[in-house]
């Protein structure tokens, strides 16, 4: 039974990766990331990176002086990103397997990309606290999720008072941190 589950998951991941590849033809990730302001020298967290098309695009945009954290709980996704990065000679991607951002220093990330992952998070407020922690004071989370309606997405990201909507580009929403006297919140009580 375990082998059948692994096989089913592998097939499901490959089908998802194919869908993302087709999406990337009409909406190239590099163009989307450039539109939201990712550029040379920035640090980017691709939360829920999947097969890595946004991680690789961010790595190209940030260049050798930038850094990209590619994070996912799915081992297939992590392996896919790692293999693609090695294949393309990309050296500024750090792979994070899991959903905790403990390895990312506080206040070091310019942009967090969360595309088509928010609907899968069981307790979004916990993840959003961590995203708030790792972001620089003027850092932005860019969130898009076609599984959620606009109102549900906006409510999920803003309901705890950490973020407010600042911009929308296509179907991606940019937020800014609500400052607590210039300091990052470390937890919600």
Residue pairs with C-beta under 8 A, 6 or more apart in sequence:
9 76
10 76
13 51
13 74
13 76
13 77
16 50
16 51
17 50
17 51
17 80
20 50
20 51
20 53
21 51
21 53
24 53
27 170
28 57
29 53
29 54
29 56
29 57
29 58
30 57
30 60
30 61
32 54
32 57
32 169
32 170
32 172
33 44
33 54
33 57
33 58
33 61
33 113
34 61
35 169
35 170
36 111
36 140
36 142
36 169
36 172
36 174
37 111
37 140
38 44
38 58
38 61
38 62
38 110
38 111
39 61
39 62
40 61
40 62
40 63
40 65
40 66
41 62
41 63
41 65
41 66
42 61
42 62
42 66
42 110
42 111
43 62
43 66
43 67
43 68
43 69
43 108
43 109
43 110
43 111
44 58
44 62
44 66
44 67
44 68
44 69
44 109
44 110
44 111
44 112
44 113
45 68
45 69
45 71
45 101
45 104
45 109
45 111
45 112
45 113
45 131
45 134
46 52
46 54
46 55
46 58
46 68
46 69
46 70
46 71
46 113
47 71
47 112
47 113
47 114
47 117
47 127
47 131
48 71
48 72
48 114
48 115
48 116
48 117
48 120
49 55
49 70
49 71
49 72
49 77
49 78
49 81
50 72
50 74
50 77
50 80
50 116
50 117
51 77
51 80
51 81
51 84
52 70
52 77
52 80
52 81
52 84
52 85
54 113
54 115
55 68
55 70
55 81
55 85
55 93
56 81
56 84
56 85
56 88
56 90
56 93
58 66
58 68
58 111
58 113
59 66
59 68
59 85
59 90
59 92
59 93
60 90
62 68
62 92
63 92
64 91
64 92
66 92
67 92
67 94
68 92
68 93
68 94
69 93
69 94
69 96
69 101
69 104
69 109
70 78
70 81
70 85
70 93
70 94
70 95
70 96
71 95
71 96
71 97
71 98
71 99
71 101
72 78
72 81
72 96
72 97
73 97
73 98
73 99
75 97
78 95
78 97
81 93
81 95
82 95
84 90
85 91
85 93
96 103
96 104
99 127
100 130
101 130
101 131
101 133
101 134
104 134
105 134
106 133
106 134
106 184
107 133
107 134
107 135
107 136
107 137
107 184
108 134
108 136
109 134
109 135
109 136
109 139
110 135
110 136
110 139
110 140
111 139
111 140
111 141
111 142
112 131
112 134
112 135
112 139
112 140
112 141
112 142
113 142
114 131
114 141
114 142
114 143
114 144
114 145
115 142
115 143
115 144
115 145
115 172
116 144
116 145
116 146
116 147
117 145
118 124
118 143
118 145
118 147
118 148
118 153
118 156
118 157
119 145
119 147
119 148
121 127
124 156
124 157
125 159
125 160
125 188
128 141
128 157
128 160
128 162
128 163
129 160
129 162
129 185
129 186
129 187
129 188
131 141
132 162
132 163
132 177
132 184
132 185
133 184
133 185
133 186
135 141
135 177
135 184
137 177
137 179
137 182
137 184
138 176
139 177
140 166
140 174
140 175
140 176
141 157
141 163
141 174
141 175
142 172
142 173
142 174
142 175
143 153
143 157
143 172
143 173
143 174
143 175
144 153
144 170
144 171
144 172
144 173
145 153
146 171
148 156
153 173
154 165
154 173
157 163
157 165
157 173
157 175
158 164
158 165
158 175
160 188
161 178
162 177
162 178
162 185
162 188
163 175
163 176
163 177
163 178
164 175
164 176
164 178
165 173
165 174
165 175
166 174
166 175
166 176
167 173
167 174
168 174
177 184
